Amino acid sequence: MRASEIGRPSADGRPTATPPEAPPAEPGVPPPRATSPDDTEVEIGGRVVRLSNPARVLWPATGFTKGEMIDYYRAVAPTILPHLRGRGITLRRFPEGVDGPGWYQANCRGRPPWVSTQDVTGRGGETLSYCRIEDEASLVWVANLGTIEVHPFIGRADLPAEPTALVLDLDPGPPASLVACSRVALALRDVLAGHGLDSVVKTSGSVGMHVFAPLRPGYTFGATKAVARALARLLASREPQLVIDRVTRADRAGRVFIDWVQNDESRSTVAPYSLRATPWPLVSMPVTWREVEQAAATGDAGRLLFRPTDALRRIELHGDLFEPALRGGGILPDPAAIAADPS
């Protein structure tokens, strides 16, 4: 999500900014709230967080409630927080549930004093103050706003112009599916490995996948975008019926778009372990390359869809499969070397 896209319609037609009838609150001043008999307060790490309307159903197809969402985020906090700390976060909010209006929120309005922010200059020159989620209390506070998804920036707040990873966002155009994404992800893994770069993979929590190659410090977004562009062009030339590298949606039917544009200082990507605003509560879940291989080989990606209970169970069994993305250390290959790849 780009800072400049706040206020534009999303691909599914839902608004991507606070609806016009909801005027922005003054900085630091919480907007008026309706109270509910079920409202309560919890103390987390010495901080008091107010929870409103926990019985509200956010996913009508399953009856999954706001309270259950908050319970999930509290349970997953030790695992998701390392992927959120030190970065500005775009909030994707659906206060009335996934069937109601939703938007991407940049400015961290109404925050308590213990929620920190990252200031980003928008394309129009305005200052946008993004929330930073540094602890469990901050995570619960944003969840109580009806934030279903959390999207951290690729660069850290202290070095926003330096990406910590090369990001390849695989977006299938129907009828292409998660199976097609699995095949493209494996091809990307192999090309990256051939150039000395390790990668990790996660589901988007919907029909796509995200491949991350962690990098050592010092690179620019211009450099990562050039490599991502070269990778997309390479795979599109090898398998034009499966892969597309053009941004235009009209040409994507039945193919997987490798979104190289995502490598940009102004964009954010959904975090591992974040819930998604899908018809059923699903999680953007790290998976093993072996699982991706099985999906590609069998044509069955059913095991790559994860509910909150599945996510917590997998963490108990495997720990944080996306932890390598936090280490960095990878050396970015030259785009020309990618373009000339003979494999």
C-alpha positions as CSV (number, residue, x, y, z in Angstrom):
1,M,0.0,0.0,0.0
2,R,1.5,3.4,-1.0
3,A,1.2,6.5,1.1
4,S,-0.1,8.3,-2.1
5,E,-2.9,5.7,-2.5
6,I,-4.7,6.7,0.8
7,G,-8.1,7.8,-0.4
8,R,-8.1,5.9,-3.7
9,P,-10.6,3.1,-4.4
10,S,-9.1,-0.4,-3.9
11,A,-9.2,-3.1,-6.6
12,D,-12.4,-4.6,-5.1
13,G,-14.1,-1.2,-5.1
14,R,-14.0,-0.7,-1.3
15,P,-12.8,2.7,-0.1
16,T,-9.1,2.9,0.9
17,A,-9.4,5.9,3.2
18,T,-11.5,7.1,6.0
19,P,-15.0,7.6,4.5
20,P,-15.9,11.2,3.8
21,E,-18.5,11.3,6.5
22,A,-15.9,10.5,9.1
23,P,-13.9,13.7,9.6
24,P,-10.3,13.3,10.9
25,A,-9.9,13.7,14.6
26,E,-7.5,16.2,16.0
27,P,-4.1,14.7,16.6
28,G,-4.0,12.9,20.0
29,V,-7.7,13.4,20.7
30,P,-9.7,10.2,20.6
31,P,-13.0,10.5,18.6
32,P,-16.3,10.1,20.5
33,R,-17.2,6.4,21.0
34,A,-20.5,4.7,21.5
35,T,-20.4,2.6,24.6
36,S,-21.6,-1.0,25.0
37,P,-22.4,-3.0,28.0
38,D,-19.7,-5.5,26.9
39,D,-17.0,-2.8,26.9
40,T,-14.1,-3.6,29.1
41,E,-10.5,-2.7,29.9
42,V,-7.4,-4.9,30.1
43,E,-4.0,-4.2,31.5
44,I,-1.1,-5.2,29.3
45,G,2.4,-4.6,30.4
46,G,1.3,-1.9,32.8
47,R,-0.8,-0.1,30.1
48,V,-4.6,0.0,30.1
49,V,-6.3,-0.7,26.8
50,R,-10.1,-0.2,26.4
51,L,-11.9,-2.9,24.4
52,S,-15.2,-2.0,22.8
53,N,-17.9,-4.2,21.3
54,P,-16.0,-7.5,21.6
55,A,-19.1,-9.5,20.7
56,R,-19.4,-7.7,17.3
57,V,-19.2,-10.3,14.5
58,L,-16.5,-9.2,12.0
59,W,-16.7,-12.3,9.8
60,P,-20.4,-13.1,9.3
61,A,-19.7,-16.2,7.3
62,T,-18.2,-17.9,10.3
63,G,-19.4,-15.8,13.3
64,F,-15.8,-14.9,14.2
65,T,-16.0,-11.9,16.5
66,K,-13.9,-8.9,17.3
67,G,-13.1,-10.4,20.7
68,E,-11.8,-13.5,19.1
69,M,-9.7,-11.5,16.7
70,I,-8.1,-9.6,19.7
71,D,-7.6,-13.0,21.4
72,Y,-5.7,-14.2,18.3
73,Y,-3.5,-11.1,18.1
74,R,-2.7,-11.4,21.8
75,A,-1.8,-15.1,21.4
76,V,0.4,-14.5,18.3
77,A,2.0,-11.3,19.7
78,P,5.3,-12.8,20.6
79,T,5.7,-14.1,17.0
80,I,4.3,-11.2,15.0
81,L,5.8,-8.3,17.0
82,P,9.4,-8.8,15.8
83,H,8.1,-8.3,12.2
84,L,6.3,-5.1,13.2
85,R,8.7,-3.4,15.6
86,G,10.6,-0.4,14.4
87,R,8.5,0.1,11.3
88,G,5.6,2.3,10.3
89,I,2.4,0.4,9.9
90,T,-0.5,0.9,7.5
91,L,-3.8,-0.2,9.2
92,R,-6.5,-1.9,7.2
93,R,-9.6,-1.3,9.2
94,F,-13.1,-2.9,9.0
95,P,-14.8,-1.7,12.1
96,E,-18.2,-3.1,11.1
97,G,-16.8,-6.4,9.7
98,V,-15.5,-7.6,6.4
99,D,-18.8,-7.1,4.7
100,G,-18.8,-3.5,5.7
101,P,-16.7,-0.5,4.6
102,G,-13.0,-0.9,4.9
103,W,-10.1,1.4,4.4
104,Y,-6.3,1.8,4.6
105,Q,-5.4,4.2,7.4
106,A,-2.1,6.1,7.4
107,N,-2.4,8.7,10.2
108,C,-2.3,7.2,13.7
109,R,-5.3,9.3,15.0
110,G,-6.5,9.2,18.5
111,R,-3.5,7.2,19.8
112,P,-2.6,6.9,23.5
113,P,0.7,8.5,24.4
114,W,2.5,5.2,24.6
115,V,1.8,4.3,20.9
116,S,4.7,5.8,18.9
117,T,4.6,6.9,15.3
118,Q,6.7,7.3,12.2
119,D,6.4,10.5,10.1
120,V,6.4,10.0,6.4
121,T,6.2,12.7,3.7
122,G,3.4,12.0,1.3
123,R,3.7,12.6,-2.4
124,G,1.7,15.8,-2.0
125,G,4.2,17.0,0.6
126,E,1.9,16.4,3.6
127,T,3.2,14.7,6.7
128,L,1.6,11.3,7.5
129,S,2.2,9.9,11.0
130,Y,1.9,6.1,10.8
131,C,1.4,4.0,13.9
132,R,4.3,1.9,15.2
133,I,3.4,-1.4,16.9
134,E,6.2,-1.9,19.4
135,D,4.4,-4.1,22.0
136,E,1.4,-6.2,22.8
137,A,-0.6,-3.2,24.2
138,S,-0.1,-1.3,20.9
139,L,-1.2,-4.3,18.9
140,V,-4.3,-4.7,20.9
141,W,-5.1,-1.0,20.7
142,V,-5.0,-1.1,16.9
143,A,-7.0,-4.3,16.8
144,N,-9.7,-2.7,18.9
145,L,-10.0,0.0,16.2
146,G,-11.3,-2.8,13.9
147,T,-7.9,-3.2,12.3
148,I,-7.9,-6.6,10.7
149,E,-4.7,-6.3,8.8
150,V,-1.3,-4.8,9.6
151,H,1.0,-3.8,6.8
152,P,4.6,-2.8,7.8
153,F,6.9,-0.8,5.6
154,I,9.8,-2.7,4.0
155,G,12.3,-0.2,5.4
156,R,12.7,0.4,9.1
157,A,11.7,3.8,10.7
158,D,15.3,4.7,11.5
159,L,16.5,4.0,7.9
160,P,13.3,4.3,5.8
161,A,15.2,4.6,2.5
162,E,16.9,1.2,3.0
163,P,14.9,-1.9,2.3
164,T,15.6,-4.9,4.6
165,A,14.4,-7.4,2.0
166,L,13.7,-7.8,-1.7
167,V,10.0,-8.4,-1.9
168,L,8.1,-10.3,-4.7
169,D,4.4,-10.1,-4.4
170,L,2.6,-12.8,-6.5
171,D,-0.8,-11.7,-7.5
172,P,-2.8,-14.3,-9.6
173,G,-5.4,-13.1,-12.1
174,P,-8.5,-15.5,-12.1
175,P,-8.7,-18.3,-13.0
176,A,-5.0,-18.6,-11.9
177,S,-4.8,-19.6,-8.2
178,L,-2.5,-20.3,-5.3
179,V,-1.3,-23.4,-7.2
180,A,0.0,-21.2,-10.0
181,C,1.6,-18.8,-7.4
182,S,3.4,-21.9,-5.9
183,R,5.0,-22.7,-9.3
184,V,6.1,-19.1,-9.8
185,A,7.4,-18.9,-6.2
186,L,9.5,-22.0,-6.8
187,A,10.9,-20.5,-10.0
188,L,11.8,-17.3,-8.2
189,R,13.5,-19.3,-5.3
190,D,15.6,-21.2,-7.8
191,V,16.8,-18.1,-9.7
192,L,17.6,-16.2,-6.5
193,A,19.5,-19.2,-5.1
194,G,21.5,-19.4,-8.3
195,H,22.6,-15.9,-7.6
196,G,23.5,-16.6,-3.9
197,L,20.3,-15.2,-2.3
198,D,18.2,-17.2,0.1
199,S,14.5,-16.6,0.4
200,V,11.5,-17.3,2.5
201,V,7.9,-17.6,1.5
202,K,4.4,-17.0,3.0
203,T,0.9,-17.1,1.8
204,S,-0.8,-13.7,1.4
205,G,-3.7,-15.1,3.4
206,S,-5.9,-14.9,0.2
207,V,-4.9,-16.3,-3.2
208,G,-1.4,-14.9,-3.5
209,M,2.1,-15.5,-2.1
210,H,5.0,-13.3,-1.0
211,V,8.6,-14.2,-1.5
212,F,11.1,-12.3,0.7
213,A,14.9,-12.3,0.3
214,P,16.5,-10.7,3.3
215,L,19.3,-8.2,2.6
216,R,22.3,-6.8,4.3
217,P,22.1,-3.1,5.1
218,G,23.0,-0.4,2.6
219,Y,20.8,-1.0,-0.4
220,T,18.3,1.4,-1.9
221,F,14.8,0.8,-3.1
222,G,15.9,1.7,-6.6
223,A,18.3,-1.2,-6.4
224,T,15.8,-3.7,-5.1
225,K,13.1,-2.5,-7.6
226,A,15.6,-3.0,-10.5
227,V,16.3,-6.6,-9.4
228,A,12.6,-7.4,-8.9
229,R,11.9,-5.9,-12.3
230,A,14.5,-8.1,-13.9
231,L,13.2,-11.2,-12.1
232,A,9.7,-10.5,-13.3
233,R,10.8,-9.9,-16.9
234,L,12.9,-13.0,-16.9
235,L,10.1,-15.3,-15.7
236,A,7.6,-13.7,-18.0
237,S,9.9,-14.4,-21.0
238,R,10.3,-18.0,-19.9
239,E,6.7,-18.8,-19.1
240,P,4.5,-16.2,-20.8
241,Q,1.4,-18.3,-20.3
242,L,2.0,-18.4,-16.6
243,V,3.7,-15.1,-15.6
244,I,3.1,-11.5,-16.5
245,D,5.3,-8.5,-15.5
246,R,3.0,-5.7,-16.7
247,V,1.1,-3.7,-14.2
248,T,-2.1,-3.4,-16.2
249,R,-4.8,-5.7,-14.8
250,A,-6.5,-6.2,-18.1
251,D,-3.7,-8.6,-19.2
252,R,-3.5,-10.7,-16.0
253,A,-6.4,-13.2,-16.6
254,G,-5.0,-16.7,-15.9
255,R,-1.5,-15.5,-15.2
256,V,0.5,-14.5,-12.1
257,F,1.7,-10.9,-11.9
258,I,5.0,-10.6,-10.2
259,D,4.5,-7.2,-8.5
260,W,8.0,-5.8,-8.7
261,V,6.6,-2.3,-8.0
262,Q,6.1,-3.3,-4.3
263,N,9.8,-2.5,-3.7
264,D,9.2,1.1,-2.9
265,E,9.8,3.3,0.1
266,S,6.2,4.4,0.1
267,R,4.7,0.9,0.0
268,S,3.9,-1.5,2.8
269,T,3.2,-5.3,2.7
270,V,0.9,-7.3,4.9
271,A,2.8,-8.8,7.9
272,P,3.4,-12.5,8.4
273,Y,0.7,-13.8,10.9
274,S,-1.6,-10.9,10.1
275,L,-5.3,-11.8,9.6
276,R,-6.9,-10.9,6.3
277,A,-10.2,-9.3,5.5
278,T,-11.3,-12.3,3.5
279,P,-14.8,-13.8,3.7
280,W,-13.4,-16.3,6.2
281,P,-10.8,-15.4,8.8
282,L,-7.5,-16.4,7.2
283,V,-3.9,-15.7,8.1
284,S,-0.9,-14.6,6.0
285,M,1.2,-17.6,7.0
286,P,4.8,-18.5,6.5
287,V,5.2,-21.9,4.9
288,T,8.1,-24.2,4.1
289,W,9.4,-24.6,0.5
290,R,8.5,-28.3,0.8
291,E,4.9,-27.3,1.3
292,V,5.0,-25.1,-1.7
293,E,6.6,-27.9,-3.8
294,Q,3.8,-30.2,-2.7
295,A,1.1,-27.7,-3.7
296,A,2.7,-27.2,-7.1
297,A,3.2,-30.9,-7.7
298,T,-0.3,-32.0,-6.7
299,G,-2.3,-29.1,-7.9
300,D,-3.9,-28.8,-4.5
301,A,-3.2,-25.7,-2.5
302,G,-5.9,-26.4,0.2
303,R,-3.1,-27.0,2.8
304,L,-1.9,-23.5,2.2
305,L,-5.0,-21.8,3.7
306,F,-4.7,-21.2,7.4
307,R,-7.2,-20.2,10.0
308,P,-6.2,-18.5,13.2
309,T,-6.2,-21.8,15.1
310,D,-4.1,-23.4,12.4
311,A,-1.6,-20.5,12.6
312,L,-1.2,-20.8,16.4
313,R,-0.8,-24.6,16.1
314,R,1.9,-24.3,13.5
315,I,3.8,-21.8,15.6
316,E,3.8,-24.3,18.4
317,L,5.1,-27.0,16.1
318,H,7.6,-25.0,14.0
319,G,8.2,-21.7,15.6
320,D,8.6,-18.6,13.4
321,L,9.3,-19.9,9.9
322,F,9.7,-16.3,8.7
323,E,12.4,-15.5,11.2
324,P,15.2,-15.6,8.6
325,A,13.6,-12.4,7.1
326,L,14.7,-10.6,10.3
327,R,18.4,-11.6,10.0
328,G,19.4,-9.9,6.8
329,G,22.8,-10.6,5.3
330,G,21.9,-11.3,1.7
331,I,23.9,-9.7,-1.2
332,L,21.7,-8.3,-3.9
333,P,22.6,-9.5,-7.4
334,D,23.1,-7.3,-10.4
335,P,20.0,-6.8,-12.5
336,A,22.1,-7.5,-15.6
337,A,23.1,-10.8,-14.2
338,I,19.5,-11.7,-13.6
339,A,18.6,-10.8,-17.2
340,A,21.3,-13.0,-18.5
341,D,20.5,-15.9,-16.3
342,P,20.9,-19.1,-18.3
343,S,19.1,-21.6,-16.0
